[in-house]
Amino acid sequence: MKAALTACAAQAKARMDMLPEGWREVRFSEVTEFSAFGPRFSADLYDATGNVGVIRTTDINANGNIDYTNVPLARIPESLFSHILEDGDLLITRSGTCGIVSIFKEQTIPMIAGAFLIRFKIKDVFNNEYIARILMHPLLQKEIRKISSGGVQKNISGTNIGKLKLLLPPFPEQEKIAAVLSTWDKAISTTDALLANSRQQKKALMQQLLTGKRRLPGFTGEWLSRHLSEIGTTYTGITGKSKEDFGKGKFFIPYTNIFNNASVDINYLEKVDILDGECQNVVQYGDILFTTSSETPDEVGMSSVVLDEIENIYLNSFCFGFRLHNFCELSPIYAKFLFRGEIFRKNVIVLAQGATRYNLPKKQFLNINISFPPLDEQRAIAAVLDAADREIVLLEQKAARLREEKKALMQQLLTGKRRVRL
């Protein structure tokens, strides 16, 4: 026993010797004044005219940001007033996705944590933002997953969270690190807001330009109206293949490429073994590819247009192609937006048939009627929407870059590998 204690003491000393100068290792329970589960109360206390907001786990996103806009109101009794949150309280999800950490910011109305959250009050000698950030560090999140119990629905207790070991620098350094990471958070939030606004603007543009409610300057011509059967024909994807045929041979366009992209990403292809002379349909420039089935009606008939000159490329078995008779009436660059537009999507969704999996019947599909402007206006509309897409892509790339920079910075600052200047 004495030898074991001596070994533990030696390990503890070794860990301390490895810590950055001035840092120390503490348990989470040492930095909190108290903790409390969110109270349970009957559903009939929820009331739109209630006196208190109830923050649920669904009001907290994966990054720990709380959306206060949809927090339900409840009329709680006086006996629960002790649960009213104070500015700076830490909230940690204790059920489902355990360990997501949020900092409560005081609102115009009193709020309490819901039953699946744990509330922690951080001692004044520690910086609550720093504590929240270190708890969200991947290494601590891994530890939280380890100490979560249960089957499908994981749970964690305040006692177990209290045992987590945290590396803490002196208080001034905690404040500075939290401030540095907060700068990145603000940049990410700003970029996310710009991205959401750009997506909304593109959606509004599509609703206006693809319906003729708004015409671009200089265009006044009449729009054409056609059933799909009048302007093209359908063809099937590859048939007669077994599992052993995939992973080698010739290229084909997979389902996810079509589902995720308005125009086919020619760099994202897979392979299937197709023999010379075998009767299979080959994809061509201008073809509009559609998903045949999905688990929900909303995802049936997603389209992707081939806008690259390609040869000997095939289509997966779970999609079908629509080939225009010619490009004299409908341009492929316009079709990219038309078939992802709100009106066409609604026409497709109502055709979805099935129970556990929904399918798109081709005969009814070809009866869908579409309207589109003359070719020169189609090209102009496509140019406007392409510009909107480019702006969205740039903002997506910027947001991803900022998140990677913040992740790398957290790895350095929260471990003391990089020290901040005070």
Secondary structure, 3 states (H helix, E strand, C coil): CHHHHHHHHHHHHHHHHHCCCCCEEEEHHHHEEEEEECCCCCHHHECCCCCEEEECHHHECCCCCECHHHCCEECCCHHHHHHECCCCCEEEECECCCCCEEECCCCCCCEEECCCEEEEEECCCCCHHHHHHHHCCHHHHHHHHHHCECCCCCECCHHHHHCCEEEECCHHHHHHHHHHHHHHHHHHHHHHHHHHHHHHHHHHHHHHHCCCCCCCCCCCCCCEEEEHHHHEEEEECCCCCCHHHEEEEEEEECHHHHHHCCECCCCCCEEECCCCCCCCCECCCCCEEEECEECCHHHCCCEEECCCCCCCCEECCCEEEEEECCCCCCCHHHHHHHCCCHHHHHHHHCCCEECCCEECCHHHHHCCEEEECCHHHHHHHHHHHHHHHHHHHHHHHHHHHHHHHHHHHHHHHCCCCCCCCC
